[in-house]
């Protein structure tokens, strides 16, 4: 199979989908890999590293898309890429289609087999390709908060952590999954007061047990969330429903009780955000202020640690890339495993129920389409 690795076009995105060591493995398994020139530079992998393991460097993205049977990316295609796809091509990347009807329609029109990393699901319900970037986004969130709380960033001049004689900052994390748990560990390690709220009592028990009670846990109800937000310095939105739009757990009224100078970081913005009325920002312009509360909603948070993120992501995705390269799309459909659960569009149909429901598109089960 010909596998294409284009350069990411999303603003301030420094990741590359496959690192040279994984390209080396693909080539040794008999596949041909086309890499767009400079695709890996932001992650610390210049073209010569890919050439050294047998990749072919292409100067133009259009050539990579046109010649490849499978495109492996990091982020969802941008509008300038919509016209590059062709029928029966496999697209393997983060898609986050729930808030993106235009992209979804483009994939349907192109009849692309689009497999989303974030909806590849193992038999036990885990999301193995979402985990590595959720882990990094969670670990990044406290660092982002620490910077934005500083005076020079327009913040209230508070240290996230603890010093003798001064109260530490209070961080409330909405959602105790991978993002929320990793954010809590980093924030608590520097001395912040951390509370995780979640609807899953068993998850809260687990967090309390593994952290020996160092992180407070509260069952998520509107009243509890509003009460916690009234004294929060930092709120991290970290709620996920695979494939679907994120629920608006933090409402406009709740934000109204937050103190002036407080900060919201919505890590769920890829899926539309878990904060009501929040809008996406960028690494160049990461925040905006309304009602005295600062919002940070950058969709590709891990993109600014390009090397670490690329290595972590390709470590997780490579086995699936190899399976697709070896067996093709039909094998993916027939085996009914994790990859088949990740197929969002196929032959002009939406094949993921949560995506179809979020967008109001018709849903057709994958096996019906393949039949």
C-alpha positions, 0 to 999 in steps of 0.5 A, spaced: 500 500 500 502 507 498 501 511 505 501 518 505 504 523 510 502 530 509 504 536 512 499 538 517 496 545 515 492 547 522 495 553 525 500 552 530 500 545 529 507 542 529 506 534 530 507 529 524 503 523 524 508 518 523 515 518 526 521 516 522 522 509 526 514 507 524 516 509 517 522 505 517 517 499 519 512 500 514 517 500 509 520 494 511 513 491 511 513 492 504 509 498 503 511 505 500 511 511 504 510 518 501 512 524 506 510 531 504 517 535 505 517 539 511 512 535 514 516 533 520 520 539 521 516 542 527 517 535 531 524 535 530 524 530 524 527 533 518 526 530 511 533 527 511 530 522 517 525 520 513 529 519 506 534 515 510 529 510 512 526 509 505 520 514 504 519 518 498 519 526 499 514 529 495 514 537 495 507 538 494 501 536 498 496 534 492 501 529 490 501 526 496 494 525 497 493 523 489 498 518 489 496 515 496 491 509 498 491 511 505 492 518 508 495 518 515 494 525 519 494 528 525 488 533 525 482 534 521 483 536 514 482 543 513 478 546 507 484 547 503 485 539 503 478 538 502 479 537 494 485 532 495 481 526 497 479 521 492 474 515 492 475 509 496 481 512 499 482 511 507 483 517 511 486 515 518 486 521 523 483 525 529 476 528 525 472 530 531 466 531 526 460 532 531 461 540 530 463 540 523 458 539 518 462 542 512 468 537 513 463 531 514 459 533 507 466 533 504 468 526 506 461 524 504 462 527 497 469 524 496 466 517 498 472 517 503 473 511 508 474 516 514 477 513 520 477 517 526 482 516 532 478 518 537 472 513 536 477 507 535 474 503 541 477 496 544 473 491 546 473 493 553 470 500 551 477 504 552 479 509 546 487 507 545 488 512 540 485 518 544 488 516 550 496 519 548 493 526 546 488 526 552 494 525 557 498 530 554 493 535 553 491 534 561 498 534 563 499 541 559 493 544 562 496 546 569 502 549 565 497 553 561 494 555 567 500 557 571 502 562 565 495 565 564 494 566 572 501 571 572 500 578 571 504 579 565 499 574 561 493 579 564 492 574 570 490 576 577 498 575 579 497 568 582 501 562 583 498 556 581 502 552 587 503 553 594 507 557 598 507 558 606 503 563 608 499 564 602 493 560 599 494 556 593 490 557 587 483 553 587 483 548 580 476 545 579 476 539 573 470 537 570 470 530 568 475 525 571 477 521 565 484 521 562 484 529 561 482 530 568 486 525 571 492 527 568 491 535 569 489 533 577 496 530 578 500 535 575 496 541 578 496 537 585 504 536 585 505 543 585 501 544 591 494 547 587 488 545 591 484 540 586 477 538 585 475 533 580 467 533 579 464 527 575 458 523 574 461 516 575 462 515 582 466 509 581 471 513 577 471 518 583 472 512 588 478 510 584 481 517 583 480 518 591 484 511 592 490 512 587 491 519 590 490 517 597 485 523 598 490 528 595 485 530 590 478 532 592 472 528 588 465 531 588 459 528 584 457 532 578 450 536 579 449 543 577 448 545 584 455 542 586 458 545 579 456 552 580 458 552 588 465 549 586 466 555 580 464 560 585 471 559 589 475 557 583 481 560 580 481 555 574 476 551 571 478 545 566 473 542 562 474 535 560 468 532 559 468 527 553 462 523 549 466 519 544 464 521 537 458 526 540 458 533 541 461 534 548 455 536 553 455 543 556 456 541 563 459 549 565 453 553 563 452 561 562 449 562 569 455 558 572 460 562 569 456 568 572 458 566 579 465 566 577 470 571 580 473 576 576 480 574 573 478 567 574 480 562 568 476 557 564 480 552 560 476 547 555 480 541 553 473 539 550 473 544 545 475 539 539 468 536 540 464 543 541 466 544 548 463 543 555 462 550 556 456 553 554 457 559 548 465 558 548 468 559 542 475 556 539 481 560 540 488 558 537 495 558 540 497 565 537 491 568 540 489 563 546 484 567 550 479 572 550 475 575 556 468 576 557 464 578 564 471 578 567 472 571 566 478 569 561 477 563 556 482 558 553 479 554 548 485 551 543 483 545 539 490 542 538 493 543 545 498 538 544 500 541 537 505 545 541 509 540 544 510 537 537 516 532 538 513 529 544 506 528 541 508 525 535 512 520 538 506 518 543 501 518 537 505 514 532 507 509 538 499 508 539 497 509 532 502 504 528 499 498 529 493 500 526 496 503 520 500 497 519 493 493 520 490 497 515 496 497 510 496 490 510 489 488 510 486 494 507 479 497 508 475 490 507 479 487 512 477 492 517 470 492 516 469 484 516 473 483 523 469 488 527 474 490 531 477 497 534 478 499 527 471 498 524 468 502 530 472 508 528 469 508 521 466 515 521 464 515 513 464 510 508 462 510 501 458 516 502 455 514 508 456 516 516 457 510 519 458 512 526 451 513 530 454 518 535 456 523 529 450 522 525 446 524 531 450 530 533 450 532 526 443 530 524 445 526 518 442 519 516 446 513 520 447 507 516 451 501 519 458 500 517 456 492 515 450 495 511 454 499 507 460 494 505 454 489 503 
